[in-house]
Amino acid sequence: MATLRPTFTTVSAILKLVRNLSIIAVPKQSPSPPPSLTKSRRSSRLNAKMLTAAKRHRVTVVGSGNWGSTIAKIVAENTLEHPHLFEPEVKMWVLEETVTIPPKSKHYDPSSSLTTTSQPLTKLINTFHENVKYLPGITLPANVIAEPSLTAAVSDATILVFNLPHQFIGGICDKLEGHHLPYARGISCIKGVDVGPDGVRLFSETIGSKLGIYVGALSGANIANEIAQEKFSETTIAYDPPSIDSREPSPTRESNHDPIHNDSSGRPSKVRLARPPADLLPIDHAVIKTLFHRKYFQVHVVSDVAGVSLGGALKNIVAIAAGFVDGMHWGDNAKAAIMRVGLLEMVKFGRRFFPTAHAETFTEESCGVADLITSCAGGRNHRCAKLSVERGMSITEVEKQELNGQKLQGTLSAREVYGFLSNRGEEKDFPLFTAVYNILEGKAKVEDLPDILE
């Protein structure tokens, strides 16, 4: 039998780095039980908890771009399969706009005004069960209901899944205040960090502080179109269940009803959480995995919200650098070097500014090294950076031409992270992050990268 050899040399280079990274001490782990046994134990725990829980969770996805629509597809498939845990209907909030179905669409009918004239996007989604603008060609489950009213979408949801460009989070949360269940819990699928006068914050914590709820994070090597087509992939979800949600005795607390939990700094959060109703199944790792895990979308649940969030934010900056290198046609060796330096800076940033972040989250989980590899191989940040070099235009111009109105996360993250570092006088400790910012601002050239990193 012929031996298969990897052709993408950057993968082996990064994996070698992970094995040899001397600054990381990865604790020994006991052998994992067989997958079938793990799944059986998870089901047993859920069944035991369900005996005392009469109320099912309602899920709303806030956002309807290609990734938001893909996540809505996944969770809707699972709510249908687990009606003992979840209400089947999944609402998806859609920022309403009018759309005309293109003639190449399978739904196009020249004799129908529904497809030949502009229509509200929500109407088209609910009629054809397809997001014809942002996820064309992918059938959504019939239990995904597009909702143009933000407040109506979230009003009765116990689980809120946030999936929209991070520059809109502040405004969206302002509109949500007072319109959601006080005991709702959330998952942020938003890759980025929130940089403000007080420093860098995770979007999960920005959302949580504005709404007064606990929010975990989902991130991984997740190209939306591939997942929507049900090609195999994996992701990491970070969720550290607040003690107030637990019904089980705690060995570390006198009370299981403490409304205060620790934030990513390791200090008590300013958010005082509301306790969920006694008849509502507590949200823990098993419930989260049941909601998101599919055969084609495999989920690993951890508790490191800071590490998972930072991996998804910082890799976009590295992906832009990798795109610049590919645009120069410098080859895989050069891109491997960029990825090596980028991974080191990701780990350094997490360890320096977020005490609760674990180095192994960056090197072992999908949200870290796997997402970095995928993003540097063909994600939108990489692609637009590559095209900007090849076409001799700014990445902002490429973004307008290529992304159908959507925005790059990497350019905004690069500017925000640089602003944070420069305010602290620490930008020189992160030469790659700083170089990307300077290239975007026209203060440096792509050709300067080897000298900058020397």
C-alpha positions as CSV (number, residue, x, y, z in Angstrom):
1,M,0.0,0.0,0.0
2,A,1.4,3.4,-0.9
3,T,2.4,5.7,1.9
4,L,0.5,9.0,1.9
5,R,2.6,12.1,2.3
6,P,1.3,15.5,3.2
7,T,1.7,18.1,0.5
8,F,1.0,21.1,2.6
9,T,4.4,21.7,4.3
10,T,3.2,24.4,6.6
11,V,1.0,21.9,8.5
12,S,4.1,19.8,9.4
13,A,6.0,22.9,10.3
14,I,3.3,24.1,12.7
15,L,2.8,20.6,14.3
16,K,6.6,20.4,14.8
17,L,6.4,23.8,16.6
18,V,3.6,22.6,18.8
19,R,5.7,19.5,19.9
20,N,8.8,21.5,20.5
21,L,7.4,24.7,22.0
22,S,9.5,25.0,25.1
23,I,7.5,27.7,26.8
24,I,4.5,25.4,27.1
25,A,4.2,22.8,29.7
26,V,1.3,20.6,28.9
27,P,0.1,18.5,31.8
28,K,-0.2,14.8,31.4
29,Q,-3.7,13.6,30.8
30,S,-5.2,10.2,31.7
31,P,-6.3,8.1,28.8
32,S,-9.7,9.1,27.4
33,P,-12.5,6.5,27.5
34,P,-13.8,5.1,24.2
35,P,-16.1,7.5,22.3
36,S,-19.0,5.2,22.7
37,L,-18.5,5.0,26.4
38,T,-18.1,8.8,26.7
39,K,-21.4,9.3,24.7
40,S,-23.2,6.8,26.9
41,R,-22.0,8.5,30.1
42,R,-23.1,11.9,28.7
43,S,-26.6,10.5,27.8
44,S,-26.9,8.9,31.3
45,R,-26.1,12.2,33.0
46,L,-28.6,14.0,30.8
47,N,-31.3,11.4,31.4
48,A,-30.8,11.7,35.2
49,K,-31.1,15.5,35.1
50,M,-34.1,15.4,32.9
51,L,-36.1,13.5,35.5
52,T,-36.2,16.7,37.5
53,A,-36.4,19.2,34.6
54,A,-39.8,19.8,33.0
55,K,-39.0,22.9,31.0
56,R,-37.2,22.7,27.7
57,H,-34.6,25.2,26.4
58,R,-35.5,27.6,23.6
59,V,-32.7,28.6,21.3
60,T,-32.2,31.8,19.3
61,V,-29.4,32.6,16.9
62,V,-28.6,36.3,16.8
63,G,-27.2,36.9,13.3
64,S,-27.8,35.4,9.9
65,G,-24.7,35.8,7.8
66,N,-23.1,32.7,6.3
67,W,-21.7,31.5,9.6
68,G,-24.8,32.5,11.5
69,S,-27.0,30.6,9.1
70,T,-24.7,27.6,9.3
71,I,-24.9,27.6,13.1
72,A,-28.7,27.9,12.9
73,K,-28.7,24.9,10.7
74,I,-26.6,22.8,13.1
75,V,-28.6,23.7,16.3
76,A,-31.9,23.3,14.5
77,E,-31.0,19.8,13.5
78,N,-30.1,19.0,17.1
79,T,-33.2,20.6,18.6
80,L,-35.3,18.3,16.4
81,E,-33.4,15.3,17.4
82,H,-33.5,16.1,21.1
83,P,-37.1,17.3,21.8
84,H,-36.8,16.2,25.4
85,L,-34.1,18.9,25.9
86,F,-35.0,21.7,23.5
87,E,-38.1,23.3,21.9
88,P,-37.8,22.3,18.2
89,E,-38.2,25.9,16.8
90,V,-35.0,27.9,16.4
91,K,-35.4,31.6,15.8
92,M,-32.7,33.3,13.7
93,W,-32.6,37.1,13.9
94,V,-32.2,38.7,10.5
95,L,-31.2,42.3,9.9
96,E,-34.0,42.9,7.4
97,E,-33.1,43.9,3.8
98,T,-34.7,43.4,0.4
99,V,-33.2,40.8,-1.9
100,T,-33.9,39.7,-5.4
101,I,-33.3,36.0,-6.1
102,P,-30.8,35.6,-8.9
103,P,-31.8,33.7,-12.1
104,K,-29.3,31.0,-11.4
105,S,-31.0,30.1,-8.1
106,K,-33.0,26.8,-8.1
107,H,-35.9,28.8,-6.6
108,Y,-36.1,31.3,-9.5
109,D,-39.4,31.2,-11.4
110,P,-39.7,33.8,-14.1
111,S,-43.5,33.7,-13.8
112,S,-43.5,34.4,-10.0
113,S,-43.3,37.9,-8.6
114,L,-41.8,36.4,-5.4
115,T,-38.6,35.6,-7.3
116,T,-38.5,38.3,-9.9
117,T,-39.0,41.3,-7.6
118,S,-37.2,42.4,-4.4
119,Q,-38.5,40.7,-1.3
120,P,-37.7,40.9,2.4
121,L,-34.9,38.5,3.2
122,T,-36.9,36.9,6.1
123,K,-39.8,36.1,3.8
124,L,-37.5,34.4,1.3
125,I,-35.8,32.4,4.1
126,N,-39.0,31.3,5.6
127,T,-40.5,30.4,2.2
128,F,-37.6,28.6,0.6
129,H,-35.7,27.5,3.8
130,E,-32.5,29.0,2.4
131,N,-30.6,32.1,3.1
132,V,-30.5,33.0,-0.6
133,K,-28.1,35.9,-0.1
134,Y,-25.5,34.8,2.5
135,L,-25.7,31.0,2.3
136,P,-27.1,30.2,-1.1
137,G,-27.6,26.6,-2.2
138,I,-27.8,25.2,1.4
139,T,-31.2,24.0,2.7
140,L,-32.0,25.1,6.2
141,P,-34.2,22.9,8.4
142,A,-37.8,23.9,8.4
143,N,-37.7,24.7,12.1
144,V,-35.3,27.6,11.5
145,I,-37.6,30.7,11.6
146,A,-36.2,33.9,10.3
147,E,-37.3,36.8,12.5
148,P,-36.8,40.5,11.6
149,S,-37.6,41.8,15.1
150,L,-34.6,41.5,17.4
151,T,-36.6,41.8,20.6
152,A,-39.2,39.2,19.4
153,A,-36.4,36.8,18.4
154,V,-34.8,36.8,21.9
155,S,-37.8,37.3,24.2
156,D,-38.4,33.7,25.3
157,A,-34.9,32.2,24.5
158,T,-33.0,30.5,27.3
159,I,-30.0,30.0,25.1
160,L,-28.7,32.9,22.9
161,V,-26.1,32.1,20.2
162,F,-24.4,35.3,19.0
163,N,-23.0,35.3,15.5
164,L,-22.5,38.6,13.8
165,P,-19.6,41.0,13.0
166,H,-18.1,42.2,16.2
167,Q,-18.3,45.9,15.3
168,F,-22.1,45.6,15.8
169,I,-22.1,43.9,19.2
170,G,-22.4,47.0,21.3
171,G,-25.4,48.4,19.4
172,I,-27.1,45.0,19.3
173,C,-26.7,44.5,23.1
174,D,-28.0,48.0,23.8
175,K,-31.2,47.1,21.9
176,L,-31.5,43.7,23.7
177,E,-31.3,45.1,27.2
178,G,-34.5,44.4,29.1
179,H,-36.0,42.3,26.3
180,H,-34.4,38.9,27.1
181,L,-34.9,36.4,29.9
182,P,-32.7,37.5,32.9
183,Y,-31.6,33.9,33.4
184,A,-30.7,33.2,29.7
185,R,-27.2,31.9,28.9
186,G,-25.2,32.6,25.8
187,I,-22.6,31.3,23.4
188,S,-20.5,33.8,21.4
189,C,-19.4,32.6,17.9
190,I,-17.8,36.0,17.3
191,K,-14.0,36.0,16.6
192,G,-12.4,39.1,17.9
193,V,-11.6,41.0,21.0
194,D,-13.2,44.1,22.4
195,V,-10.6,46.9,22.9
196,G,-11.6,49.9,24.9
197,P,-10.2,52.4,27.4
198,D,-10.1,49.6,30.1
199,G,-8.0,47.3,27.9
200,V,-8.8,44.1,26.0
201,R,-12.0,42.3,26.8
202,L,-13.5,39.1,25.4
203,F,-16.7,39.5,23.4
204,S,-18.3,36.8,25.6
205,E,-17.7,39.1,28.6
206,T,-18.7,42.3,26.7
207,I,-22.0,40.6,25.9
208,G,-22.4,39.2,29.3
209,S,-21.7,42.5,31.1
210,K,-24.2,44.4,29.0
211,L,-27.0,41.8,29.3
212,G,-26.2,40.5,32.8
213,I,-25.9,36.9,31.7
214,Y,-23.1,34.3,31.5
215,V,-21.7,33.8,27.9
216,G,-19.3,31.1,26.7
217,A,-17.5,31.0,23.4
218,L,-17.3,28.8,20.3
219,S,-14.3,28.9,18.0
220,G,-12.4,26.6,15.7
221,A,-11.1,25.7,12.3
222,N,-14.6,26.5,10.9
223,I,-15.0,27.7,7.3
224,A,-18.8,28.2,7.2
225,N,-19.5,27.0,3.6
226,E,-17.6,23.7,4.2
227,I,-19.6,23.1,7.4
228,A,-22.8,24.0,5.7
229,Q,-22.1,21.4,3.1
230,E,-21.6,18.9,5.9
231,K,-17.9,18.3,5.3
232,F,-16.1,17.0,8.3
233,S,-14.8,19.5,10.8
234,E,-14.4,20.2,14.5
235,T,-14.7,23.1,16.9
236,T,-14.0,24.0,20.5
237,I,-16.7,25.4,22.8
238,A,-15.6,27.0,26.1
239,Y,-18.3,27.0,28.8
240,D,-17.5,27.3,32.5
241,P,-20.9,26.7,34.1
242,P,-21.6,29.3,36.9
243,S,-22.1,27.8,40.3
244,I,-25.5,29.4,40.6
245,D,-26.7,27.1,37.8
246,S,-25.6,23.9,39.6
247,R,-28.0,21.7,41.5
248,E,-25.2,19.5,42.8
249,P,-23.2,20.0,46.0
250,S,-20.0,22.0,45.5
251,P,-16.8,21.0,47.3
252,T,-15.4,24.6,47.0
253,R,-18.4,26.7,47.9
254,E,-20.6,26.9,50.9
255,S,-23.5,27.8,48.7
256,N,-24.5,26.7,45.2
257,H,-26.5,29.9,44.7
258,D,-23.6,32.4,44.4
259,P,-24.7,34.9,41.7
260,I,-21.0,36.0,41.2
261,H,-18.6,34.1,38.9
262,N,-15.0,34.8,38.0
263,D,-14.1,36.5,34.7
264,S,-11.2,35.9,32.4
265,S,-8.9,37.8,34.7
266,G,-9.5,35.3,37.5
267,R,-11.3,37.9,39.6
268,P,-15.0,38.0,40.6
269,S,-17.1,39.4,37.7
270,K,-19.2,42.5,38.3
271,V,-22.1,40.7,36.7
272,R,-24.6,39.3,39.2
273,L,-26.4,36.4,37.5
274,A,-30.0,35.4,37.9
275,R,-30.7,31.9,38.9
276,P,-32.5,29.8,36.3
277,P,-35.9,28.3,37.2
278,A,-35.8,25.0,39.1
279,D,-37.7,23.2,36.4
280,L,-35.2,24.2,33.7
281,L,-32.4,21.8,32.9
282,P,-29.0,23.4,34.0
283,I,-26.7,24.1,31.1
284,D,-23.4,22.2,31.4
285,H,-20.9,20.7,29.1
286,A,-23.2,17.8,28.2
287,V,-26.1,20.1,27.2
288,I,-23.8,22.3,25.2
289,K,-22.3,19.4,23.3
290,T,-25.8,18.0,22.6
291,L,-26.9,21.3,21.1
292,F,-23.9,21.8,18.8
293,H,-22.4,18.4,18.1
294,R,-23.0,16.7,14.7
295,K,-21.3,13.8,13.0
296,Y,-19.9,16.4,10.5
297,F,-19.2,19.0,13.2
298,Q,-17.5,17.5,16.1
299,V,-17.4,19.5,19.3
300,H,-14.9,19.5,22.2
301,V,-16.1,21.4,25.2
302,V,-13.6,23.0,27.6
303,S,-13.7,25.6,30.4
304,D,-11.1,28.0,29.0
305,V,-13.2,30.8,27.7
306,A,-10.2,33.2,27.4
307,G,-8.1,30.8,25.4
308,V,-10.8,29.9,23.0
309,S,-11.8,33.5,22.4
310,L,-8.3,34.7,21.9
311,G,-7.4,32.0,19.5
312,G,-10.3,32.9,17.2
313,A,-9.4,36.6,17.4
314,L,-5.6,36.6,17.0
315,K,-5.3,34.0,14.3
316,N,-7.1,36.4,11.9
317,I,-4.1,38.8,12.2
318,V,-1.7,36.0,11.4
319,A,-3.9,35.0,8.4
320,I,-3.5,38.5,6.9
321,A,0.2,38.2,7.2
322,A,0.1,34.7,5.5
323,G,-2.0,36.2,2.8
324,F,0.5,38.9,2.2
325,V,3.2,36.3,1.9
326,D,1.2,34.2,-0.6
327,G,0.5,37.4,-2.6
328,M,4.2,37.8,-2.9
329,H,4.5,34.2,-4.0
330,W,7.3,33.5,-1.5
331,G,6.2,29.9,-1.0
332,D,5.3,27.5,1.8
333,N,8.5,27.9,3.7
334,A,7.9,31.6,4.1
335,K,4.3,31.0,5.2
336,A,5.3,28.4,7.7
337,A,7.7,30.9,9.2
338,I,4.9,33.5,9.5
339,M,2.6,30.9,11.1
340,R,5.3,29.8,13.6
341,V,5.9,33.4,14.7
342,G,2.2,34.0,14.8
343,L,1.5,31.1,17.0
344,L,4.2,32.2,19.4
345,E,2.7,35.7,19.6
346,M,-0.8,34.3,20.2
347,V,0.4,32.2,23.1
348,K,2.5,35.1,24.5
349,F,-0.5,37.5,24.3
350,G,-2.8,35.1,26.1
351,R,-0.4,34.3,28.9
352,R,0.6,37.9,29.4
353,F,-2.8,39.6,29.5
354,F,-5.3,36.8,30.5
355,P,-4.2,34.8,33.5
356,T,-6.9,32.2,33.1
357,A,-5.9,31.3,29.5
358,H,-4.1,27.9,29.1
359,A,-1.2,27.6,26.6
360,E,-2.4,24.2,25.6
361,T,-5.7,25.7,24.4
362,F,-3.7,27.4,21.6
363,T,-1.6,24.3,20.7
364,E,-4.1,21.4,21.2
365,E,-7.5,22.6,20.4
366,S,-9.3,23.4,17.1
367,C,-9.7,27.0,18.3
368,G,-5.9,27.4,18.3
369,V,-3.4,25.7,16.0
370,A,-6.1,24.1,13.7
371,D,-7.9,27.4,13.2
372,L,-4.6,29.1,12.5
373,I,-3.7,26.5,9.8
374,T,-7.1,26.7,8.1
375,S,-7.2,30.5,8.2
376,C,-3.7,30.8,6.7
377,A,-4.6,28.3,4.0
378,G,-7.8,29.8,2.6
379,G,-10.0,31.9,5.0
380,R,-11.4,35.2,3.9
381,N,-8.7,37.3,5.7
382,H,-5.9,35.4,4.0
383,R,-7.7,35.6,0.6
384,C,-8.3,39.3,0.7
385,A,-4.8,40.0,1.9
386,K,-3.4,37.9,-0.9
387,L,-5.5,39.6,-3.5
388,S,-4.6,43.1,-2.2
389,V,-0.9,42.3,-3.0
390,E,-1.7,40.7,-6.4
391,R,-4.0,43.5,-7.5
392,G,-1.9,46.3,-6.0
393,M,-4.8,47.8,-4.0
394,S,-5.8,48.2,-0.4
395,I,-7.3,45.3,1.5
396,T,-10.4,47.6,2.1
397,E,-11.0,47.9,-1.6
398,V,-10.7,44.1,-2.0
399,E,-13.1,43.6,0.9
400,K,-15.7,45.7,-1.0
401,Q,-15.2,43.8,-4.2
402,E,-15.2,40.2,-2.8
403,L,-17.3,39.9,0.4
404,N,-20.8,40.8,-0.7
405,G,-21.2,43.5,2.0
406,Q,-19.6,41.5,4.8
407,K,-16.6,42.7,6.8
408,L,-13.1,41.3,7.5
409,Q,-12.5,40.6,11.2
410,G,-8.7,40.5,10.8
411,T,-8.2,44.1,9.8
412,L,-10.2,45.4,12.7
413,S,-8.6,43.0,15.2
414,A,-5.1,44.1,13.9
415,R,-5.9,47.8,14.5
416,E,-7.5,47.2,17.9
417,V,-4.7,44.9,19.2
418,Y,-2.0,47.3,18.0
419,G,-3.8,50.1,19.8
420,F,-3.9,48.2,23.0
421,L,-0.2,47.2,22.8
422,S,1.0,50.6,21.8
423,N,-0.9,52.2,24.7
424,R,1.1,49.9,27.0
425,G,4.4,50.4,25.2
426,E,4.6,46.7,24.4
427,E,4.1,46.6,20.6
428,K,7.8,45.7,20.1
429,D,7.2,42.4,21.9
430,F,4.8,41.4,19.2
431,P,6.6,42.2,15.9
432,L,4.3,40.3,13.6
433,F,1.1,41.8,15.0
434,T,2.8,45.2,14.7
435,A,4.0,44.6,11.2
436,V,0.5,43.7,10.0
437,Y,-0.9,46.9,11.5
438,N,1.8,49.0,9.9
439,I,1.3,47.4,6.4
440,L,-2.5,48.0,6.7
441,E,-1.8,51.6,7.6
442,G,0.7,52.1,4.8
443,K,3.6,52.6,7.2
444,A,5.4,49.5,6.0
445,K,5.6,47.3,2.9
446,V,5.0,43.6,2.6
447,E,8.5,43.3,1.2
448,D,9.7,44.5,4.6
449,L,8.4,41.5,6.5
450,P,11.6,39.4,6.6
451,D,13.6,42.4,7.9
452,I,10.9,43.2,10.5
453,L,10.9,39.7,11.9
454,E,14.6,39.1,11.8
